[in-house]
Amino acid sequence: MDYQYSIKDVIDITSITKRTLHYYDEIGLLSPKKDSRNYRIYSQQDLVKLQKILLLKALDFNIKAIAKLLEANEDHLITSMRAQLNVLDDKIKKLHQTKRAIHQYVNGVPIIEIEELNEHVTHQYQKEAQIKYGNSNVYQTFTTRNTHDIFSETQIKNDLDAIFEEFRHVIDQPIESECVHYVVTKWKNYMNTLAYFDDEVLCGIANTYHHDVRFQNYFKKFDAPDLTCFISNAVNYHLNQT
């Protein structure tokens, strides 16, 4: 008679959790017999099957695929393993990209300038913009003419950096002054080379620079803690005068 393992034995051997074993039983992936007290008892064959499940899980197969592979012949298993190699190669590549992005971030590069991290932020911005401006001509024009995030384009980023630097140079001037008005107008004109933005949307963008925490690291490089507040106030003051 084959040795029978209790659920505690299986947990000790494999380090799997009791909850996982119950789940595998519930979905029919690994259903051991039960003794007279209705306790699960695992045979040697069950243990071998579990080890195969854990191996396939470690190779990143999902439960549905694992269930099929448990019933597959050797040729089909090898074919599936070859295909899984490509999946794992892609994941390894993405992990290397994520590692590189994290190195950039901890070394002071703002998230908004890191392509790997900014992809998710950009998608969220697009969703936010669609909710705010989705039915307006502004949003439709912007998505048609400028599908890439503006901070991922080196030339655009450099141009905006130069304009933000001009804002920094006039930060101590009265907000109603002509020199501040000049920089606001310059920023407005540049933004409208990317797409047509009416003054209301431009004010909203300027407010976002100040209130959205995702821009904080980006503006740190200008070494002016009040810069975003100044830009927001300046843009709203001058564009609301027109």
C-alpha positions as CSV (number, residue, x, y, z in Angstrom):
1,M,0.0,0.0,0.0
2,D,1.3,3.4,-1.0
3,Y,2.2,5.8,1.8
4,Q,-0.5,8.4,2.4
5,Y,0.3,12.0,3.2
6,S,-1.7,14.3,5.4
7,I,-2.3,17.8,4.3
8,K,0.2,18.9,7.0
9,D,2.8,16.5,5.4
10,V,2.2,18.0,2.0
11,I,2.6,21.6,3.4
12,D,5.9,20.6,5.1
13,I,7.2,19.0,1.9
14,T,6.2,21.6,-0.6
15,S,5.8,24.8,1.4
16,I,2.4,25.3,-0.3
17,T,-0.4,26.8,1.8
18,K,-3.4,25.0,3.1
19,R,-5.6,27.5,1.4
20,T,-4.0,26.7,-2.0
21,L,-4.4,23.0,-1.6
22,H,-8.1,23.5,-0.8
23,Y,-8.4,25.8,-3.9
24,Y,-6.8,23.1,-6.1
25,D,-9.3,20.6,-4.8
26,E,-12.2,22.9,-5.3
27,I,-11.4,23.5,-9.0
28,G,-10.5,19.9,-9.6
29,L,-6.8,20.5,-10.3
30,L,-5.7,18.2,-7.5
31,S,-8.5,16.3,-5.7
32,P,-7.2,13.7,-3.2
33,K,-9.2,11.1,-1.5
34,K,-10.7,11.6,1.9
35,D,-10.5,9.4,4.9
36,S,-13.3,8.3,7.2
37,R,-13.1,11.7,9.1
38,N,-13.4,13.5,5.8
39,Y,-9.8,14.7,5.9
40,R,-7.8,15.0,2.7
41,I,-5.2,12.3,2.2
42,Y,-2.6,12.5,-0.6
43,S,-1.1,9.5,-2.4
44,Q,2.4,9.4,-3.9
45,Q,0.8,10.0,-7.2
46,D,-0.9,13.1,-5.9
47,L,2.4,14.4,-4.6
48,V,4.1,13.9,-8.0
49,K,1.2,15.7,-9.7
50,L,1.4,18.5,-7.2
51,Q,5.1,18.9,-7.9
52,K,4.4,19.1,-11.6
53,I,1.7,21.8,-10.9
54,L,4.2,23.8,-8.9
55,L,6.9,23.4,-11.6
56,L,4.5,24.7,-14.3
57,K,3.4,27.5,-12.0
58,A,7.0,28.5,-11.4
59,L,7.4,28.7,-15.2
60,D,4.5,31.2,-15.2
61,F,1.8,29.0,-16.7
62,N,-1.7,30.0,-15.6
63,I,-4.0,27.6,-13.9
64,K,-6.1,26.9,-17.0
65,A,-3.0,26.1,-19.0
66,I,-1.6,23.9,-16.2
67,A,-4.8,21.9,-16.1
68,K,-4.4,21.1,-19.8
69,L,-0.7,20.4,-19.6
70,L,-1.3,17.8,-16.8
71,E,-3.2,15.8,-19.3
72,A,-0.9,16.5,-22.3
73,N,1.6,14.0,-23.9
74,E,5.3,14.6,-23.9
75,D,5.4,16.2,-27.4
76,H,2.6,18.7,-26.5
77,L,4.4,19.5,-23.3
78,I,7.6,20.3,-25.1
79,T,5.8,22.4,-27.6
80,S,4.2,24.4,-24.9
81,M,7.5,24.8,-23.0
82,R,9.1,26.3,-26.2
83,A,6.3,28.8,-26.5
84,Q,6.6,29.7,-22.9
85,L,10.3,30.5,-23.4
86,N,9.2,33.4,-25.6
87,V,6.7,34.6,-23.0
88,L,9.5,34.4,-20.3
89,D,12.0,36.2,-22.6
90,D,9.5,39.1,-23.0
91,K,8.9,39.3,-19.2
92,I,12.7,39.3,-18.6
93,K,13.1,42.1,-21.1
94,K,10.3,44.1,-19.4
95,L,11.9,43.5,-16.0
96,H,15.3,44.8,-17.3
97,Q,13.5,47.9,-18.6
98,T,11.7,48.4,-15.3
99,K,15.0,48.0,-13.4
100,R,16.6,50.6,-15.7
101,A,13.7,52.9,-15.1
102,I,13.9,52.6,-11.4
103,H,17.7,53.3,-11.5
104,Q,16.8,56.5,-13.4
105,Y,14.2,57.5,-10.9
106,V,16.4,57.0,-7.8
107,N,19.1,59.0,-9.5
108,G,16.7,62.0,-9.8
109,V,15.1,61.7,-13.3
110,P,11.4,62.7,-13.0
111,I,8.9,59.9,-13.7
112,I,7.3,62.0,-16.4
113,E,10.6,61.8,-18.3
114,I,11.1,58.0,-17.9
115,E,9.5,56.2,-20.8
116,E,8.9,52.9,-19.0
117,L,7.2,54.5,-16.1
118,N,5.6,57.3,-18.0
119,E,3.6,54.9,-20.2
120,H,1.1,54.2,-17.4
121,V,1.0,57.8,-16.3
122,T,0.4,58.9,-19.9
123,H,-2.5,56.5,-20.3
124,Q,-4.1,57.8,-17.1
125,Y,-3.7,61.4,-18.3
126,Q,-5.4,60.5,-21.6
127,K,-8.3,59.0,-19.6
128,E,-8.5,62.1,-17.4
129,A,-8.5,64.3,-20.5
130,Q,-11.1,62.3,-22.2
131,I,-13.4,62.7,-19.1
132,K,-12.7,66.4,-18.8
133,Y,-12.6,67.4,-22.5
134,G,-13.7,64.3,-24.5
135,N,-16.7,66.0,-26.1
136,S,-14.8,69.2,-27.1
137,N,-13.0,70.1,-30.2
138,V,-9.9,70.7,-28.1
139,Y,-9.6,67.1,-27.1
140,Q,-10.3,65.7,-30.5
141,T,-7.7,68.0,-32.1
142,F,-5.1,67.1,-29.6
143,T,-5.6,63.4,-29.9
144,T,-5.5,63.7,-33.7
145,R,-2.4,65.9,-34.0
146,N,-0.4,64.9,-31.0
147,T,-0.8,61.2,-30.0
148,H,2.5,61.0,-28.1
149,D,3.0,62.4,-24.7
150,I,4.7,65.8,-25.0
151,F,7.4,65.1,-22.5
152,S,8.6,62.0,-24.3
153,E,9.6,64.1,-27.3
154,T,13.1,65.5,-26.7
155,Q,12.7,68.7,-28.8
156,I,9.3,69.6,-27.2
157,K,10.6,68.9,-23.7
158,N,13.6,71.1,-24.4
159,D,11.4,73.9,-25.7
160,L,9.1,73.7,-22.7
161,D,12.1,73.6,-20.4
162,A,13.3,76.9,-21.9
163,I,9.9,78.5,-21.4
164,F,9.6,77.3,-17.8
165,E,13.1,78.8,-17.3
166,E,11.7,82.1,-18.5
167,F,8.9,81.8,-16.0
168,R,11.5,81.2,-13.3
169,H,13.4,84.4,-14.3
170,V,10.2,86.6,-13.8
171,I,9.0,84.8,-10.7
172,D,9.7,87.9,-8.5
173,Q,7.9,90.3,-10.8
174,P,4.3,91.4,-10.2
175,I,2.0,88.9,-11.8
176,E,0.2,91.7,-13.8
177,S,3.5,93.0,-15.3
178,E,4.2,93.0,-19.0
179,C,7.2,90.7,-18.7
180,V,5.1,88.0,-17.1
181,H,2.4,88.5,-19.7
182,Y,5.0,88.1,-22.4
183,V,6.1,84.6,-21.0
184,V,2.5,83.5,-20.6
185,T,1.8,84.4,-24.2
186,K,4.9,82.6,-25.3
187,W,3.8,79.5,-23.5
188,K,0.3,79.8,-24.9
189,N,1.6,80.2,-28.4
190,Y,3.9,77.2,-28.1
191,M,1.2,75.0,-26.6
192,N,-1.0,75.8,-29.6
193,T,1.7,74.5,-32.0
194,L,1.0,71.1,-30.4
195,A,-2.8,71.4,-30.8
196,Y,-5.4,74.1,-30.5
197,F,-6.2,74.8,-26.8
198,D,-8.6,77.4,-25.8
199,D,-7.8,79.6,-22.8
200,E,-10.0,77.6,-20.4
201,V,-8.1,74.4,-21.2
202,L,-4.7,76.2,-21.0
203,C,-5.6,77.4,-17.5
204,G,-6.5,73.9,-16.6
205,I,-3.1,72.6,-17.8
206,A,-1.3,75.3,-15.8
207,N,-3.3,74.4,-12.7
208,T,-2.3,70.8,-13.3
209,Y,1.4,71.7,-13.1
210,H,0.8,73.0,-9.6
211,H,-1.8,70.7,-8.1
212,D,-0.9,67.4,-9.7
213,V,1.8,65.6,-7.7
214,R,2.9,63.8,-10.8
215,F,4.6,67.0,-12.0
216,Q,6.5,67.7,-8.7
217,N,9.7,65.9,-9.6
218,Y,9.7,67.3,-13.1
219,F,9.7,70.9,-11.9
220,K,12.3,70.3,-9.1
221,K,15.1,70.8,-11.6
222,F,14.2,74.5,-11.9
223,D,15.2,75.0,-8.2
224,A,12.2,77.2,-7.6
225,P,9.7,75.7,-5.1
226,D,7.0,78.2,-6.0
227,L,7.4,78.0,-9.7
228,T,4.3,75.9,-10.5
229,C,2.2,78.1,-8.3
230,F,3.5,81.1,-10.1
231,I,2.8,79.6,-13.5
232,S,-0.7,78.6,-12.5
233,N,-1.5,82.1,-11.1
234,A,0.2,83.9,-14.0
235,V,-1.6,81.9,-16.7
236,N,-5.0,82.2,-15.0
237,Y,-4.6,85.9,-14.5
238,H,-3.5,86.8,-18.0
239,L,-5.7,84.4,-19.9
240,N,-8.8,85.4,-17.9
241,Q,-8.1,89.0,-18.9
242,T,-8.8,88.2,-22.6
